[in-house]
């Protein structure tokens, strides 16, 4: 069974025709999260933008039945090589204990300084509930 979350309650609305997250086979696949607040405003520093992206990922994962502690892979897209050090500094605060696998690249982005997406497992209780729904289907 595949479950799609088109929008996250209280979160930043999608900027196009896509789901914010897709849950399939015990995993959560997120769409790219940009550094926007729910009201569409942007944080005032790059470090705050990194934090906002990660918090948007957190909110998306929690709505899907997961969390940052369940992340297995992060893809980071930065718009400048100079962003890597502040990105790493903020990233380490959120993923200190057991960091997930990660790829970070420098790319040209549309009107934002960065974007993050990830793959996570469902929390155990969510995975069990998802499996039970699949068996009943």
C-alpha positions in Angstrom: 0.0 0.0 0.0 1.3 3.5 -0.9 0.1 6.5 1.1 0.7 10.0 -0.2 0.7 13.2 1.9 -0.1 16.0 -0.4 0.2 18.7 2.2 1.4 18.8 5.9 -1.1 20.4 8.3 0.5 23.7 9.5 3.4 23.3 7.1 4.7 25.0 4.1 2.4 24.2 1.2 3.9 22.4 -1.8 5.2 24.7 -4.5 4.0 22.4 -7.3 2.0 19.3 -8.2 3.7 16.7 -5.9 3.3 15.0 -2.5 5.2 16.3 0.4 5.9 12.6 1.4 5.1 9.2 0.2 5.0 6.2 2.5 5.7 2.8 0.9 7.0 -0.5 2.2 8.0 0.8 5.7 9.8 3.9 4.3 9.0 7.5 4.0 10.3 9.4 1.0 10.1 13.2 1.3 9.9 15.8 -1.4 12.6 18.5 -1.3 12.1 20.9 1.6 13.1 24.6 1.1 13.8 27.1 3.8 10.3 28.6 4.0 8.1 29.2 7.1 4.5 28.1 6.9 3.5 31.7 6.1 5.9 31.7 3.1 8.6 33.9 4.7 12.3 33.1 4.7 14.6 33.0 7.7 17.1 35.9 7.9 20.4 33.9 7.9 21.7 30.9 6.0 22.1 29.0 9.3 18.5 29.7 10.1 17.6 28.5 6.6 19.3 25.2 7.2 17.5 24.8 10.5 14.2 25.6 8.8 14.8 23.0 6.1 15.5 20.4 8.7 12.5 21.4 10.8 10.3 21.2 7.7 11.7 17.7 7.1 11.0 16.8 10.7 7.4 18.1 10.4 6.9 16.1 7.2 8.3 12.9 8.6 6.2 13.2 11.8 3.0 13.7 9.7 4.0 10.5 7.9 4.6 8.4 11.1 8.4 8.8 11.3 10.9 11.3 12.7 14.5 12.6 12.3 15.8 9.7 14.4 14.5 7.3 11.6 16.3 9.1 8.7 18.6 6.7 6.8 19.6 9.1 3.9 19.7 12.8 3.3 20.2 14.6 0.0 21.3 18.2 0.4 21.4 20.8 -2.4 23.3 23.9 -1.7 23.6 26.9 -4.1 27.2 27.9 -3.2 30.3 25.9 -2.0 30.8 28.5 0.8 27.6 27.2 2.4 29.1 23.8 3.3 30.7 24.7 6.6 27.6 26.5 8.1 25.4 23.7 6.7 27.5 21.1 8.4 27.5 23.0 11.7 23.7 23.2 11.8 23.2 19.7 10.4 25.3 18.2 13.1 23.0 19.7 15.8 20.1 17.7 14.4 21.9 14.5 13.5 24.6 14.3 16.3 24.2 10.8 17.7 24.0 8.6 14.6 24.1 10.6 11.5 22.4 9.1 8.4 24.1 8.6 5.1 24.3 11.8 3.2 25.0 13.3 -0.3 25.5 17.1 -0.6 25.9 18.8 -4.0 26.2 22.4 -5.2 23.6 23.2 -7.8 21.7 26.1 -9.3 18.3 26.4 -7.5 15.1 28.4 -8.3 14.9 31.3 -5.9 16.1 29.5 -2.8 19.6 29.0 -1.2 19.2 25.3 -0.4 16.9 22.2 -0.5 16.8 19.0 1.5 15.1 15.6 1.0 15.4 12.4 2.8 14.4 8.7 3.1 13.4 7.4 6.6 11.9 4.3 8.1 8.5 4.4 9.7 8.6 4.4 13.5 8.0 0.8 14.8 4.3 1.4 15.7 3.7 3.1 12.4 5.4 0.3 10.5 3.3 -2.3 12.3 0.1 -0.4 11.5 1.1 0.0 7.8 1.9 -3.7 7.6 -1.4 -4.6 9.1 -3.3 -2.4 6.6 -1.4 -4.1 3.8 -2.3 -7.6 5.0 -6.0 -6.6 5.3 -6.0 -5.2 1.7 
